[in-house]
Amino acid sequence: MKTSIDEIKGIILSINEYKEYDSIVKMVTENKIIDFIAKGVLKQTSKNRMLCQPFSYVSLQLTHTSFPVLITGNVIQSYYKISQDLMNQAICNCLCDLLLHTEIDLNLFHLFDQVLHRFHIDDKKKYTLACMFIKDILIKDGFSMHVNDCILCHTKKNLETISVKDGGFLCHNCNQGKYKKMHKDELIQYYSLFQYKEEKSEEFINYYTFSFDQMFYLMEWYCLHEQIHLKSFQFLQEIRYL
C-alpha cells in the first residue's frame, strides 16, 4: 500500500533525541504545532540533518500518519547565525517556548519569522520585534497590559509606573513609591506597543526602538500572568549579565 504524504512548511522550534540517531522534531506551521520523527538525523552524514536545525524555515514531506515521519524537504531560510550567539539563541528559545502555550495563527507565524530574521542579522530592532511578538501573545491569551489609565483608580493623570502584579499603569497616588517611577517616554512606548493597529506595524517598528530590558520585562510579565515556568527563561535570567 502506497504511503500518503503531506507537504508542510514551517519553522523548526526544537529537536530532541528519541533513540539512537533518531529525533523528535517540533515545528510551528501557519496554524499549529506539529511533532514528527526524523530518522537517522543525528548522523553527520544524514541528508535530512540540515532540515531539522532550530530556527530554520523549511518545506517538508512527512508521512500522513498519527505520528509523522520525515521523508525529505528543503530549507527555505536558515537563521543559523542565531545559534552562533548565546544570548540571541537563549532569547529565541524563549520565544519558541511561548508558541507552545498559545493558539497559532497566520499573523503570529509571520511575525515570528520576522523576529528570527532580525535576530539572524543582529538588527538593532530585534528587541522591538520580540516585544511585538510577546505583546501579541499576551493579548491573544487575555493578559494584555492595561495602558489607557491607572488600573486601580482609572485616572489618566500623573501616570508614573507599571505594576506587573496589578496588570498595568499606576498613577502617583496609587503607586505611593511602591514601584520605581518610570520615564514618561518609556510609558509612551508601552502604551504605543499595546495600542498600535496591525496596519501601522511598519510605522511602529520604524519609530520605536525597544531594549533588551524592556523585552525581558515583558517575558517576566508573561510568566507571571500565564503562571508558566519556562526553563528557557530561567536560563536567560542566569546569563543575563554575562
N, C-alpha and C positions, 0 to 999 in steps of 0.2 A: 504494500500500500504506500502511495506517494505521500511524503510528509508535507503538510501545509506550511507555508512560510509567510511571516509578517515582515513588512518593510517599515522600520521605525526610525525616526530622527529624535535625537535628544542630547542631553549633556550628562556626561558621567559624573556622578557625585562621589562614589567610593568603590573600592574593590577590596574584598576580604577573602582570605584563603579559605577554601571549602574542604578540599582534601589534596593530596599530593598533586601539585602543578595546576589544580583547578581552582577557580574562584567564583564567588557570588558577587556580581556587579550590580550596583544600584544606579539607576538613571532616571532623570526627570525629562518628561516629554512636555508637549504643549498643554496637556490636560491631566497628567497623572504621574505617579512614581511607579516604576516597574523594577523588578529584580529578574536577573537571568543568570544562567550558568555559563561561564566561559571556560571550556575545557582546554587544559594544557597551556593556559595563558601565562602562567608563571615561568614557563620555559623561555630562556633568552631567544630561542630560535622560533618561537611561536609567531605565525603570520598574523595573528589577531592581537598580539601584545599591545600595539600602539592604539588599538581601538578602545582599550579599557583603561587608559590613563585618566586619572581625575582631572576635571576641568576641560575635557575635550568635547567639542560639539561633533557628533558623529551620526552617520546614517548606517543602520544595521539591518541585517537579515537574521531573524530569530525564528526558531521553530514555533508553530502555533500549538502550544501545549499549555497545561496548567502551570508548569514551571519552564519557561522558555530556555532554549539553549542557543548560544551564539553560533552562527554559521560563518558569516563573513560580513564585510562592510567597508566603509571608507571614512576617513577623517575629513570633516567639513572645515573645522577650525580648531587648531590646537593652542590652548592657552598655557603652554608648558612653562613659560617664564614665571608663572605664579609659584610653582613648586621649587624654584631656584632661590626664593626669598622666604625665610622662615616666617616673618611677620605677615606678609601677604598671604602665604599659604594658610596660616592659622586663622586669619580673618575669613578667608574664603571657605574654609572648612566649617566655620560657624554659620556662614550664610547658607551653606549646603544643608546643615542640620535644621535650620529654620524651615526649609522647604518640606522637611519630613513631617512637620507638625501643622501644616496648613493646607488649604484647598488650592490646587494648582489651576491656573487659567492661562490663556494665551498672553495677556499683558504682563503677568508676573514672570512667565518664562522668558519673554523677550527682554524684560528689564534685567533679569538675572544674567542673560547673555551679555548685555551691555556692561554690567558690573564686572564680569570676568574680563572683558576686553580692556576696561580701564585699568584693572589691576595687572593684566598682562603687559601693557605698555607703561605701567607705573605712572599713569597720568595724575596730575595734581587734583583732578576732580574725582578721583576714585572713591574718596570717603563720602563725597556728595551723593554719588550714585548708590553707595552702600546704605546711606541714610534713607534715601528714597525707597530702596528695596525693603528695608526694615519697617519703615512707615507704612508701606502698602500692606504688609503682612499684619501689622498691628490693627489697622483699620479693618481689614478683612476678618480678623478674629475678634473684633469688638473691643479692642483695648487702645483706642486712639487717645492721644494726648489732648486734654481739654485746654484749648488755647484762646477761646473767644472772650473769656473774662476770668475772674477769680473763681476757682472751682468751689470754694467754700461760701463766699458771700455774694458772688456774681457781680461785683463791681468791676468796671473797666478801668478804674483809676488806680494809679500807684502800683501797678503790677511790677514785681521785682524779682521773682524767682519761680522755680518749678519744684513741685513736690512729687516725687515718684510714688510715694505711698498713697497720697490723696488722688493722684492721677492728672495733675495739670498745674496751670498757673496759680500763683498765690499773690495777693496784694500785700502791702506793707503791714496793714493791721492784722491780717490773718497769719502772716509769717511770724511776726514778733521775734525776729532774729533766729528762728529755729533752723532755717536753711540759709546758706550763703547767698548774698544778693548777687544777681547776675546782671551783666551789662545789657542795656536796652537793645543793642544791636543783635545780641545773641538770642534774646527773647523774640525779636522780629524774625530771625532766621527760623526758629522752631515754629512760630506762627505760620510763616510762609510755607514751610515744609508740609504742614498738615492741612493747609488750605488751598494750595495751588491745584488748578484743574489739569487733567491729563493732557489736553491740547496745548497747555502752556509749559510743558515739561522741559523743552529745549531752552526756553527763556529762563526758566528757573535754574537750570544747570549752568547757563552762561553767567547768570547774575550772582549766584551764591556759591561760596566755597566752604564746605564743612571740614572739620578737623577729625583726626583720629579720636580725640577725647569725646567729641560730640557723637561720633558713631558708637563708641564704647558705651556711652551713656544710654543710648537707645537700645543697645543689646542688654544692658542691665535692666532697663525698663521692661523689655520683652520677657526676660527670665523671671522677673518678679511677678508681673501680671499674668503671664501664661502659667506660672508655677511649674516651670520645667527646669531641670538641672541638665545642662549641656556640658559634657566632658570637654568638648572643643572650646567652649567659652572659658571653662576653668583653666585650660592650657593657655589661652590667650591672656588671661589675668596673670599667670605665672611668668610669662615672657614679656609682659607689657613694658617693663622698664629696663630690659636688656640693652 
